Amino acid sequence: MEIDKPTTITCTVVAVDHANSIYYRVCSVCEKTLPENPTIPCKYCNFNNRFNPSTSGSKRLFRVLISIATDTKVFVVIMFDRAAKVLFGCSADEFFDFAKTHPYAAMAAGRALEGEMLNVTISKPKNGNAQHMRVVSVVPLRSGFQPAIETLRELYRVRGPS
């Protein structure tokens, strides 16, 4: 799908790619991407912060590939943290912690989201080399929509955070 400016479409979630990681690690200060190895500090923050040499921490952000269907086409889009939090109902760190004790959580979340009708605003990727259109906002259309983490808590009979 080729678009020149952000476009809002109505679509259905066909599948969520859970085979690849649905999150990535970033510096908690500058949000630059970090390697998955948590022992490596942010080179940018530690270099620019020579007067306060404490290491910056890290956090995870969502990066989720989702197949969506419109009335005319099925295609893959990428959903980053702000939009993905709407569907998942939690931060990527919270979901990661949940998934540590429930290994099939990403797959179950994908299944829970399949068939959901959404209004999504998609735009061209900021990176010229990117393969997929980017979701910049998402609004679930079902009145009884429940974020994936809530569905998983019910499925696994786990209480939410206090």
Rosetta blueprint (number, residue, H / E / L):
1 M L
2 E L
3 I L
4 D L
5 K L
6 P L
7 T E
8 T E
9 I E
10 T E
11 C E
12 T E
13 V E
14 V E
15 A E
16 V E
17 D L
18 H L
19 A L
20 N L
21 S L
22 I L
23 Y E
24 Y E
25 R E
26 V E
27 C E
28 S L
29 V L
30 C L
31 E L
32 K L
33 T E
34 L L
35 P L
36 E L
37 N L
38 P L
39 T L
40 I L
41 P L
42 C L
43 K H
44 Y H
45 C H
46 N H
47 F H
48 N H
49 N L
50 R L
51 F L
52 N L
53 P L
54 S L
55 T L
56 S L
57 G L
58 S E
59 K E
60 R E
61 L E
62 F E
63 R E
64 V E
65 L E
66 I E
67 S E
68 I E
69 A E
70 T L
71 D L
72 T L
73 K L
74 V E
75 F E
76 V E
77 V E
78 I E
79 M E
80 F E
81 D H
82 R H
83 A H
84 A H
85 K H
86 V H
87 L H
88 F H
89 G L
90 C L
91 S L
92 A H
93 D H
94 E H
95 F H
96 F H
97 D H
98 F H
99 A H
100 K H
101 T H
102 H L
103 P L
104 Y L
105 A H
106 A H
107 M H
108 A H
109 A H
110 G H
111 R H
112 A H
113 L H
114 E L
115 G L
116 E L
117 M E
118 L E
119 N E
120 V E
121 T E
122 I E
123 S E
124 K L
125 P L
126 K L
127 N L
128 G L
129 N L
130 A L
131 Q L
132 H L
133 M E
134 R E
135 V E
136 V E
137 S E
138 V E
139 V E
140 P E
141 L L
142 R L
143 S L
144 G L
145 F L
146 Q L
147 P L
148 A H
149 I H
150 E H
151 T H
152 L H
153 R H
154 E H
155 L H
156 Y H
157 R L
158 V L
159 R L
160 G L
161 P L
162 S L
